[in-house]
Amino acid sequence: MELMNIKSAFSLLNTLYGITIKESDFEEIALNAWELIGNKHTELKEYIGDVEGGFLRLPCDCVEIESVSLPIVDANTTGTLIDGLDTDSISIERYIELRPNFDSPYYNEEKLVKYKQAGDKLQFDKDYKNVLVVYHGVIMDENDLPLINDKEMRAIATYVAYATTYKEGLMKKDGNIVNMANMMKQDWWKACNAARVTHTLSQNDMDAILDAKTTFDRKRYGKSFKPIK
């Protein structure tokens, strides 16, 4: 699936509806449409920052956090004799980390740290240095605008046409223009629903769907016999 600049919907707007607006106005409305569609194409990213006052601000493109860790080897021991950093285990842990059996982007040798998310910030029990945050971030272009696919491009162009026409009808107090905008609104909902559907369903996706519909603990479809927890 090829991703393209969100401004590609700008030229499509004129092609489909003959509407021409300022590029700055288009970006504002288009980003609103992008949020309404809800699709966010992401990639795995890393961010290193210092905790100040117990808080660490997340990058603006962060969608979902994968892990938060400190730049130290996880060699803590909890027991009756030792409760804290086990210095004897540090050398062993470092030796193990030098010979991993796999190379996964989700794995790192550092110590995971507890945190609470408060809006666009992470809250910690104290200040730390060089905290590594692995997160899923929105794929953006050089202008920090999100990339979209072809179905999202059409949906965004339709929404901008609807919003622009509806505003024009209200300003001119013209019922015909408002009615035309309402027709465009129906097209917007159709295009939005189409954009929310993936281009293809992989075998893994189909397996997840079938697992949700028919599981081994159900005697018949639609009725669950799971024990109450």
RADA-V486546 format. One line per field, one symbol per residue. phi: phi as a letter, one per 30 degrees, with the letter a starting at -180 (. if undefined). psi: psi as a letter, one per 40 degrees, with the letter a starting at -180 (. if undefined). Layout:
phi=???
psi=???
//
This chain:
phi=.dcbddddddddedddbicbbdddddeddddddddddjdbdbbdbbbcacdbiibbddddcdcbdcabbcdbddbdbbadcbbkdcddddddddddddbddabcddcbddddbdabcbicbccbdadbchdcccbccddbcdcicddbcdddddddddddddddddddddddhcddddddddddddddddddddddcddbcddddddddddddbbdccdbdibccdddc
psi=hhiiidededddddddefhhiidddddddddddddddehhhiihiihhihhhfeihhiieehdhhdihiifihgfihhaddhgahhddeddddddddegieigheehieihiiiihhgbfihhidihiifhhhhihihhiaeefiiiiaddddddddddddddddddddddefhdddddddddddddddddddddehidihidddddddddddhidehdihehifiih.
//
